[in-house]
Amino acid sequence: MKHYFFLDRADFFQYFLDISNAELSKPAKKINIGKLQSLFDLALRQPGSIAASDPFKEDVKVRMNEVDLTKWLMRVVSVSGMDENAMSLDATTHQASAPSQDEKPITGHYALELDYKVPFPLSLVISRKTVLRYQLLFRHLLTLRHLEGLLSTSWKEHTTVYTWKHRSKYPQVEQWKRRAWNLRSRMLVFVQQLLYFCTMEVVEPNWSKLMKRLDEVKTVDQLMQHHVDFLDTCLKECMLTNSKLLKVFVCHFSNLSIIKLMNSILDSCKTSYDLCHVLLLHNPPL
């Protein structure tokens, strides 16, 4: 479970993201799940991968959840009578409703989630509620890793595209480029630090504590309780149960569209004069 849902030593998963990037870039509704599952199985069977010798890899499946993770969690924490600072995961046992028509459809990178078919009698310990907690953490970590990749790609474009590399004689262009560079740099540092915190400061220490507790358990009830406590602690410390922090995530991640807009503008502007013309058109001088 840790290798798949927490992306621990997940070299196979990075390969899967690379070969399925074209499919995952589509809207969630238009993605071919069968094709995506075939690519996932191909990545699992790569020689040298940690998953190649895993006897349980056939039980791991990919699927799409068309509701954005942050919006889904926001709905959960805003349920009447629920403590905002300590979300009750029992409310998330219900499948999220379909997105409304006003909501913008999300792409496969944000809708992708793993599912695990737990065989009996192991399903008595790892219930669907438990799997759901794993899925929430997985989607959060995957979103952070995807954002890190997008921002790194943007940095590469900032260092190779002509209009970024060469200094313009127009002050407006240089000022705009400087602000765009600073925004991208700060966003990248923030996402990298948040991903490191969630994995190395939250998941790993709590996983070590769980392993120590499992050595001392004497009943199945104790095992189940320690397991659920571990997942709930990870969700809380990853800041997925606090409505105020979720709003911060929404605001910060939405700024990524600004970076995409910047890159698209520069792709269409072959010269600094063209770029200056676009900037003055949208921001005319007073």
Sequence and secondary structure as in RCSB ss.txt:
>XXXX:A:sequence
MKHYFFLDRADFFQYFLDISNAELSKPAKKINIGKLQSLFDLALRQPGSIAASDPFKEDVKVRMNEVDLTKWLMR
VVSVSGMDENAMSLDATTHQASAPSQDEKPITGHYALELDYKVPFPLSLVISRKTVLRYQLLFRHLLTLRHLEGL
LSTSWKEHTTVYTWKHRSKYPQVEQWKRRAWNLRSRMLVFVQQLLYFCTMEVVEPNWSKLMKRLDEVKTVDQLMQ
HHVDFLDTCLKECMLTNSKLLKVFVCHFSNLSIIKLMNSILDSCKTSYDLCHVLLLHNPPL
>XXXX:A:secstr
 HHHHS TT HHHHHHHHHTHHHHTSBGGG  HHHHHHHHHHHHT TT TTTT TTGGGEEEEE  S HHHHHHH
HHTSTT  TTS  GGGGGS      TTS   BHHHHEEEEE   TTGGGTS HHHHHHHHHHHHHHHHHHHHHHH
HHHHHHHHHHSHHHHS  S HHHHHHHHHHHHHHHHHHHHHHHHHHIIIIIIIHHHHHHHHHHHTT  SHHHHHH
HHHHHHHHHHHHTT S HHHHHHHHHHHHTHHHHHHHHHHHHH  SHHHHHHHHHHHS   
